[in-house]
């Protein structure tokens, strides 16, 4: 199975979040990453574009009754850059986490210049 996309981390926000999760969540994240990397058209269940965010997406992880979100964006079409992640506590996306993701996305693209 060849990769359609590659995934990288910007800074240590996601790796730190990942290290703190129980094994069941880590396993589900690994599974969803495999889907995101290898499937031609990723179902919105796993990867969703966030409207009004200038290219920000969320990788969606659901384990039992818990929902986790990983903010990311595309770079050069096939590269997915991961930013911060969090466990959802309500139906709405946490505004502080969203602002942080937008800030990290801006930092990432500025650092490339």
C-alpha positions in Angstrom: 0.0 0.0 0.0 1.6 3.3 -1.1 1.2 6.5 0.7 -0.9 9.1 -1.0 0.1 11.7 1.7 2.8 12.1 4.3 2.3 13.4 7.9 4.7 15.6 9.8 4.5 17.4 13.2 5.0 21.1 13.6 6.8 21.6 17.0 6.0 19.3 19.8 2.3 20.0 20.5 0.9 16.8 18.9 3.7 14.4 20.1 3.2 15.7 23.7 -0.5 15.1 23.4 0.0 11.7 21.9 2.4 10.6 24.7 -0.3 11.4 27.3 -3.0 9.3 25.8 -4.0 5.7 26.9 -3.1 2.9 24.5 -6.6 2.6 23.1 -6.5 6.2 21.9 -3.0 5.8 20.5 -4.1 2.7 18.6 -7.1 4.6 17.1 -4.9 7.6 16.2 -2.4 5.2 14.4 -5.3 3.6 12.5 -6.8 7.0 11.4 -3.3 8.2 10.3 -3.0 5.0 8.2 -6.3 5.8 6.5 -5.3 9.5 6.0 -2.0 8.4 4.5 -3.2 5.7 2.2 -6.8 6.2 1.1 -7.3 8.2 -2.1 -10.5 10.1 -0.9 -10.4 10.3 3.0 -13.9 10.1 4.5 -15.1 13.2 6.3 -15.5 11.0 9.3 -11.7 11.1 9.6 -10.6 14.3 8.0 -12.8 17.4 7.8 -12.1 20.9 6.3 -13.0 23.6 8.8 -14.9 26.4 7.1 -13.8 30.0 7.6 -10.3 28.9 8.7 -8.2 29.5 5.6 -7.1 25.9 5.0 -7.3 24.4 8.4 -8.5 20.8 8.8 -9.2 18.5 11.7 -8.4 14.8 12.0 -11.2 13.2 13.9 -10.7 10.4 16.3 -13.6 8.8 18.2 -12.9 6.2 20.9 -16.0 4.9 22.6 -17.8 8.1 23.8 -14.7 10.3 23.7 -13.9 12.6 20.7 -10.4 13.8 19.9 -9.4 16.4 17.4 -6.0 17.1 15.7 -5.7 20.4 13.8 -3.7 20.2 10.6 -3.2 21.7 7.2 -1.9 20.7 3.8 1.4 21.9 2.4 2.4 21.2 -1.2 -0.7 19.1 -1.7 0.4 15.8 -0.3 2.0 16.8 3.0 -0.2 17.1 6.1 1.3 19.2 8.9 -0.1 18.5 12.4 -0.5 21.2 15.0 -2.2 20.9 18.4 -4.7 18.3 19.5 -7.3 18.1 22.3 -10.1 16.0 23.7 -13.5 17.5 22.8 -15.7 18.1 25.9 -18.7 19.7 24.1 -20.3 19.6 20.7 -18.5 22.9 19.7 -14.8 23.1 18.8 -12.8 24.7 21.6 -12.2 28.3 20.4 -8.9 28.6 22.3 -7.6 25.4 20.6 -8.8 26.7 17.2 -7.0 30.0 17.7 -3.8 28.2 18.8 -4.0 26.1 15.6 -4.4 29.1 13.4 -1.5 30.8 15.1 0.7 27.7 14.6 -0.3 27.4 11.0 0.8 31.0 10.4 4.1 30.3 12.2 4.7 27.2 10.2 4.3 29.0 6.8 6.3 32.0 8.0 9.1 29.8 9.1 9.3 28.3 5.6 10.1 31.6 4.0 
